Amino acid sequence: MKYIIILIVAMALTSCGEQKRESKLGAPATPVAQTPLEASVTRGKAIYADNCVTCHMTNGKGVPGAFPPLNPSDWLTNKRIESIHAVKYGLKGLIEVNGQPYDNIMLSLGLDDQEIADVMNYTIQNWNSGEMVTVEEVKAIEK
């Protein structure tokens, strides 16, 4: 009998969270919608963690002399087309980032245009500054 009472009390307590929350004005609470840029950055964070973190590190600082930093990166902010091209098709050869030379190979990651826009938006919005990268902008970059 004691277990039945405990079960009923537990069910009553856990069911409280299933009711719709109401704001102070009595209207049902609604989740805050993300802007298209915020949604892109959220997706980009996961893409970065899966594909970029090995070379550019979790904090985006890269590895001095081997893998350029993205946090911050004058190359990302000043060479937008080249940056998108590098993520889309890979990069080989000498580049200069924040005044330091980097001569390595970045392979194409095989991302689709949306994923490229998302990961670019993550790096730009978190560690640099610039306008949102769109799928249309990525599609326009040719090999």
N, C-alpha and C positions, 0 to 999 in steps of 0.2 A: 504494500500500500504506500509506503514511504517513497518508493521509487516512482510510482505513478504520479504522486504529487510533485516530486522534483521534475519529472518530465513535463508536466503541465506548466509549471512555473517557467521552465527553460523555454518552452515553445512560446509562451506569452511574451517573454522578454525579447526573444529573437524576432518575433513577428512585428514588433514595434517599428523596426527599421524598414519594413516593407510598405508602410503607409507613405503616401505622397507628402513630402515636406512642404510646408507653406511658409511664405515670407511673412514679415510682420504685418503686411497689408492684407493678408489672407489669400493672396494669389499663390498658386502652386509654384514652387521653386523650379527653375529650369536650368540645365547645365549651361555654362558659358560657352558659346560657340567660338571656335578659333577662326581667325582670319585665314585667307588662303596662304599668306606668308607664314603664319604661325604653324599651320598644318604641314607645310612643306619643310619647315625647319625641324619639326618633330620627326617626320619621316627621315629627313636627312641625317639626324643624329644616329638613328639605327643603322643606316647605310654606312656612315662614317665608322661606326664601331665594328661593322662586319668587314669593311674593305680597306680602310685607310689608316687605322690606328697602329698597325704593325710598323709602318714606316714613319708616319707623321706624329705618332704618340697620342695618348689620350688627351693631353693638354694642347695638342697642335703645335708643339715647339719643335718637332722634327728631331733629327740627329745631326749636330753640327758637322759639316764637311761631307755628309752622305745624303741625307734627306732633308729638303728645305722646310723651314717652318711655315705653318699656315696661320700661326698666332703670334704676332701679326705677320702679314705678308704684303709687302708693297707690290709683289708680282701679281697677286690676286686682285688687288684694287686697281693697279695701273694697266694691267694686261688682261682684261676681262675675256676677250675673244680667245687669246692664247690659253688662258686658264681653263676655259670650257673645252677647248680643243684637246688639252692634255688629259682631262678626265675622260673625255669621249673616246679618244684614239690612242692615248698613251703619249709619252714624251721621251725623247732621246737627245742627248747633247747638252751643251753648256747653257745654263741660265744663271741670272744673278738675282738673288732674293735678299732684300734688306742689306745690300752692299756686299754680300758674300757669294762667291761662285759655287755652283753645284753642277757636276757633270756626271749624271747617272742615268739610269733607264727606269722609266715608269711604264709598266705594261698597261694596256687597255684592260679595264676591269670588267668589260662586258655589260655595263649598266645600260638600261634603256634611257630614253630622253627624259622621262619624268624623274627617274632616280638620279640622273646627273644634275638636273635642276635642283632637286631636293638637297643633295649633298653640298652643292655649291652654295645654296641658301643657308645651310647650317654653318658652313665655315665663314661666309661673309657676315652673317648677322651676329654670330657669337664672337668672332675674333677680329673683324675688320669692319668696314662700312661700305655700303653700296646698295643699289636698287635690287629688287627681287629678280632672280634669274627665272625666266619663263621657259616652258617646254618649247614654245615657238622659237625662242632665241637659240636653244640648244639644237633644234632641228635644222636651223639655218647654217650651222657650222658644218662645213664640208671638209673632207680629208684633203 
